[in-house]
Amino acid sequence: MNALPEPGFVGTPPMREFNLSNHLLDNHAALEAAWDRDGYWFFRDVLDQDAVARLRAVYLEVLGDLGVIDTGRTEAAVYNGASLENFPIAMGGDPAIDPLMAKHPMRQFVSEPSIHALFTQLFGDEPFWVPNTEYHALPPNSSRGGSRFNYVHADGANNKGLPLRICWIPLAPIDEATGGLALAEGLHKPRLHDFPRPPAGIEPDDVPAAAWRRAEFRPGDLLMFSLETPHTGLANLSDRFFRLSMDIRGMRKSDNIPMIGTVVALDENAIAIADDNGRQRTFRLNEDTFCRIFRGRLSGMPLQLTEIPRLVKIGDPVYVASSCGTATFIRPQH
């Protein structure tokens, strides 16, 4: 059994469950109306279970190689009590040492015909996935104290100029103890005098308590939400299970998609990018260009214009969103 929080632990605030969107799947206008109202869609058992199992198997292989799980289990990542010192899979951790990022199983997952077909239906167009995938294998921590919220934020401030939708996918059962993800319903349209939503995160007390929603998740479920929707991971209070999930970010292929490639030239005025086919484009830079690099959890973001040619390097893999030839957003691929 999962351990309960110790006396005095703040615990999970009372929350209603997400509105279910399964009944809207064949009515795109109704789906978009629900999105406009709530800022998210939540679907039960819509993702191909075999495709999810193949994705989960990659996580279990990595965790098995790290020696921290019972390798005889295939439906969940069961902690075996080994040391978690220097555990390399962490939110805000270094992508260069993350073994899940090295395997990058998202690419195989989204290419599966059943998965591609579902997201094409949901986007109303061929999906375009930006190279910004988060792989989460959050260790159990039944002794944690303090707030259940890990990091309240909205992703819009850190994805300037990109009309992305975030797709959060649980890969194994996630009960109340294991945590999962909570979001604030209906707060995806910042208003005059609204609470601040800076790149470094939102103050938890700024979000109205009544807006928070959560669920217990199962493999096959899918939560999609707006870049402006405040959300947070919930601390994993289990004493047995790693929390396995993946979030990917997509948009319609017919929209103004970013260019993906490597940096071939740059200075304070412009950046030139070449893609895998050798096509090259140059984008103007200005004071409004939001450029970020890996610096822990958003420390010092965005870069100052004078920092871009110093901290972004020739050969760096990036993607660039633009408007009228000016780069609005530059981010490393991962």
N, C-alpha and C positions, 0 to 999 in steps of 0.2 A: 504494500500500500504506500501511496505517497504521503510524506510527512506533512502535517498541518503547520501553519505559521506559529511561531512562538508567541506567547502572551505579550501584548504591547506592540506587535507588528501592525503597521497601518493596514496591510492587506489590500484586497481588491475592492475598490469602491463599488457600491451597487450600480449595476448597469443593465439596461435592457439588451436583448439580443438584436442582431442586425435584422433589417427587413429582408425577407427572402425574395430573390428575383427570378427563380426558375420558371414561374408561370408567364414571364414576359419574354422568354427566349425567342419566340417566333413572331414577336411584335416589336420591331426596332423602334418605332415611334414611342411606344410605351416604355421601352427600356431607357430611351433618352430622357423621357419625362421624369422617370424615377431618378436618373442620374442628376438631372437639374434640381430636383427636390432634395435628395439625400447626399449627393456627392460620392456615391459608391454603388456597386452592385455586389450582392453576396449570393453565390450559387452553391447548392449542395450536390455533390456527386455528379459533376458535369465533365470532369477531366478523365480521360481514358485511364483506368486503373492500372493496366499493364504498362503504359507509358510512365505513369507516376512511379510504379515499382522499379522500372529500369533506372529512373533518376535517383530514387532512394538508394538503390544498390551502389551507386557511385559514392554517395555519402558514407554508406556503411563500409565500403572498401577502404576509404580514406581513414575513417575512425578506427577501423580494425588495424590498419597499418600503424596508426599512432598508438595502438595498444590500450585504448581506453574503453572498449565496449566488449560485450559478449558476442563473439563472432558467430555463434550458433543461432542467433535471432535474425530474421530477415524482415520482420514487419515493423520494427522499431529499433532505436539505438539505445540499448540498455547498458548503463554505466557499470563497469566492473570494479570500481574502487581504485583504479590506478591514479598516480599523481597527475594532476592537471596543470602543474607548473609549466609555464611557457607554452601553454596550449595555443596553437598558431591560428585558429579560426576565431576571429573576433570582430564585432562591429567596430569600424574605425581602425581596424588593425592594418598592418602592412600587407598590401596585396602581393608583394613580391615573395612573401614566405607562406602564403595561404595555399595549402595543397588542393583545396577545392577549386580555387581560382585557376590553379595550374591545369587541372583537368577540364574545367569550363564545360560541364555537362549541359548547360542551358542550350548550347547550339544543337545538340542532338535532339533534345526534348522538343524545341519549337519546330523542328523539321519533321517530326512525326506527323503523318497525314491527318490523324484524328485531332491532334492538338492544333495544327495549322488551320484545319477546317473550322474548329470552334472559335478561334480568335478572329478569323476572317468574318465569321458571322457576327461576333460581338463588336468588332470595329466597323463593320459595314464596308469593309475594303480589305485588301491585302495588308497584313500588319507589317510594320517596319520596326525592328527592335534596335534600340540604341545599345551600344556596347557598355552597359552599366548594370551589371547583374550583382545582386547581393546573395551570397550563400551563407545561411545561418545554421550552425550546429551548436546551439547554446547549451552549455553543460548544466547539470542539475546543481542546485544550491539551496537546500532546504533550510540552511541556517541564516540566510540573508535577512537583514532587517531594513527598516526604512520604507520609503514609498515603493509601491508595486510598479510604478511607471519607470521604465528605463530611460527614455529620451523622447520627450514630446516635441514634435516638429512638424512642419509641412515642407514638402520638397520643392514647391514652386520657387522659393527664393534661391535655390541652388540649381535650377534648370531653366534659366532665363531664355525665353524665346522658343521653347519647345512645348508643343501641346501634347504632352505625354499622359498616358494613363498607367498607373502602377498596378501590377498584377502580382498579388501575394498568394503563394501556393504552399499549403502544408503538405508534408511528405509522409508523416506518420501521425497517429492520433495525438491530439493536443487537448488535454483536459484542463480543468481550472487550475490545478497545481502547476502544470507545465507552462501555463500562461498564454502564449499566443500573441495576438495583436488586437489592440483596441483603437477605435477611431471616434471622432466627434462628428455626429450626424448633422448635416445641414449647415455646416460652418465652412463650406468650400468657396464662398463668395465674400471675400473681405469687403467690409463696409466702412463708411466714414466713421471715425472714432473707434474702429475695431481694435482688438488687442494686437500688439506687434508680432510679426512673424519673421524674425531675422534669420539669416543663414545658419547661425549657431544654435537655433532652437527656440522653443516657446516656453514661457514660464507655465508650469502645470496649473497653477491657481488662476491663470488668465482664461482657461477654457471652462465654460459653464459645466458644472458637474452633471447636469441632466442631459447633456449632449452625448456623453460617452456611450458607446455600444461595443459589444464583444460577442464571442460565441465559443463553444468548444468545437474544435475542428477535427475533420477526418480526411484521410487521403481521398482525392477526387474533388474536394471543395476548392472554390476559387473566390477570392476577394479582390475586386478591382476598385480603385478609388482615385479621386482627383489629386492633382499635384498640390492643391490648396487645402486639402482636407487635413486637419491636425490629427496626428496618430502617434502611437507609441507601442513598442514591445512591452509585454508584461513579464516581470522577472520570473524566471523558472525556479519555482520552489519545490519541484520534485526532488526526491532523493534517489531516483532510479533512472530517469529518462533524459536524454538529450532532446532538445526541441529542434526538429528539422524543418526548415522551410527555405523557400527561394523566392526572391522577388525580382521581377523583370519589368522593364519599362518600354512601352510601345506607343506607336501612333499610326495613323493611316498612311499608306505608302504614297497616296496622292497628295498629301500635305507637303509643306515645305520642309522636307527631311534634311537632316544635317549631313555634312560630308564626313566620311570616315576614312582616315588614312594616317600617314606619318608626316611629321614636320620636316620640310626640306629647306626652308629659309624663314627668317623672321627678324624684325627689328621693332622699334617702338611704333612704327607706322603701319606695318602689315605682317601677315603670316601666310606662308605658302604651304599647301598640303598636297601630297600625292597619294592617290588611292592604290589599291592592289593591281589595278589595270594600267597604271602609269598615267592616268588622267591627273592633271594638276590644276589647282585653283589658288588664287591669291585673294585674301580678304583684308580689307582695311581694319585697323584697330583704332579705337578711341576710348575716351574716359568711361564710356558706358559699357564697354566690352567686359563681360563677366568671365574671368579666367581663373580656374582653380587647378591646383595640383595636389598630390597626396601630401597632407600635412597633419596626420592624425585626424581627429574628428573636427574638420572644418576650421581649424585654427588659422587665423589670418586670411580667411577667404572673404572676398575675392582678392586677387593680386592687384597691386597698383600697376598702372600702365607701364611705368618704368621698370617694374619687376619682371614683366613678361619675357623680354628677350634674355634676361639673366637666369630665370628659373625654369623656363620651358626650353628644352634642348632639341637640337637637330636629331631626327630619328625617333623622337617620342611618338608613340601611337596615341592619337587623339581623335575626337570628333568635334566638329565645328558647326554650330547653328548660325545662320546669317540672315540679314535683311538688307536688300538693295546693295549687296556687295560688301557690307560691313559685318564683321563677326560680332554676334551678340553674346555668344557663349562658347567657351573652349574648355574641354574637360579630357583628362586621360581616359583611355579605354580600360575597362576591366570587366 
